[in-house]
Amino acid sequence: MTGLDTLRPRLPSPVQELSDPRFARHGLGLLLKRDDLIHPDLVGNKWRKLAPNLQAAAGRTLVTFGGAYSNHLRATAAAGRLLGLPTVGVVRGQELAGRPLNPSLARCAADGMRLHFVDRSTYRRKTEPDTLARVLDAVGAPEAYVVPEGGSNAAAVRGCRALGEELGGHADVVGIACGTGGTLAGLAAGLPPGRRALGIPVLKGGFLTAETRRLQEEAFGGPRGSWHLDDRFHFGGYARVPAALDAFAEDFEQRHGVPVERLYVAKLLYGLVALAEEGAFARGTTVAAVVTGRPFPQAPSTASR
Ligand SMILES: *Cc1c(COP(=O)(O)O)cnc(C)c1O
């Protein structure tokens, strides 16, 4: 172990039953899978994806990639601080270098992550061996353990199987917001037969079916479980949060007392409500929504576990 167990993650994460008339009047049950409560700093699916990679890194410098507001970068930086592991974040956008850090990157830096800004064309080519070697050289960590953007590699996908296993006895359909598709790929593999996963992409582009298949191939050697995507709820693309979505999320928070992260979780919940009202689920179905994250910046945590 790398000391991960000493961080005392709350696993399996809690399952919470909600009473919501938008589901109840269609004969549907609604559950929340509270992955946002797994750990105060390594939130949600980021714990599930990072844990196996932190083990594999075995103390080596961990280099990973992200945009200026990446939840994955923040989680990686926090893991570095908690485990005493050096981390480097390669950030998209040369123009950000020398500017004041935004709150997300400031948190990364405060957690000891070294930030390295690259131009967009280098960032796009980051998985090409030459480009990667040059970046690792530039950050002085040629022997680093590299985790891809968004944290989705085979180890991460396998780590997300547990999410499906934990939910298998509770829900018929499990909804999950998707960025890279890694969490969906693992979740679907962990669900027992007869249960299915429903992915709501938060990015525009329609590339995610192929990418999720590719990740399952890489992690398991072939397709696993039953899953599909509904591409109608990205609201224009990543980090687009129109007023209507914000109002929906605020209303959900007020109804249920659960903080709703806007970039992913709000789009998932909006999509599930829309599908329920369209009659997309048979009466008697129990739908679970995975709460994969928490709003950021968040109020200072007073919770002590
Ligand atoms: C990263 C993230 C996701 C997306 O996970 P993928 O495995 O990349 O699809 C979903 N929700 C939240 C809150 C996230 O931070």
The ligand as an SDF file (V2000), in Angstrom:
LIG
                    3D

 15 15  0  0  0  0  0  0  0  0999 V2000
  -14.0070   14.0600  -13.6000 C   0  0  0  0  0  0  0  0  0  0  0  0
  -15.4500   14.1060  -13.2640 C   0  0  0  0  0  0  0  0  0  0  0  0
  -16.4000   13.3580  -13.9790 C   0  0  0  0  0  0  0  0  0  0  0  0
  -16.0720   12.6010  -15.2500 C   0  0  0  0  0  0  0  0  0  0  0  0
  -15.4100   11.4060  -15.0950 O   0  0  0  0  0  0  0  0  0  0  0  0
  -14.8670   10.6290  -16.3810 P   0  0  0  0  0  0  0  0  0  0  0  0
  -14.3340    9.3740  -15.8330 O   0  0  0  0  0  0  0  0  0  0  0  0
  -13.7770   11.4830  -16.9610 O   0  0  0  0  0  0  0  0  0  0  0  0
  -15.9590   10.4500  -17.3430 O   0  0  0  0  0  0  0  0  0  0  0  0
  -17.7170   13.3890  -13.5540 C   0  0  0  0  0  0  0  0  0  0  0  0
  -18.0810   14.1480  -12.5020 N   0  0  0  0  0  0  0  0  0  0  0  0
  -17.2040   14.8950  -11.8120 C   0  0  0  0  0  0  0  0  0  0  0  0
  -17.6990   15.7370  -10.6880 C   0  0  0  0  0  0  0  0  0  0  0  0
  -15.8620   14.8930  -12.1710 C   0  0  0  0  0  0  0  0  0  0  0  0
  -15.0030   15.6660  -11.4800 O   0  0  0  0  0  0  0  0  0  0  0  0
  1  2  1  0
  2  3  1  0
  2 14  2  0
  3  4  1  0
  3 10  2  0
  4  5  1  0
  5  6  1  0
  6  7  2  0
  6  8  1  0
  6  9  1  0
 10 11  1  0
 11 12  2  0
 12 13  1  0
 12 14  1  0
 14 15  1  0
M  END
$$$$
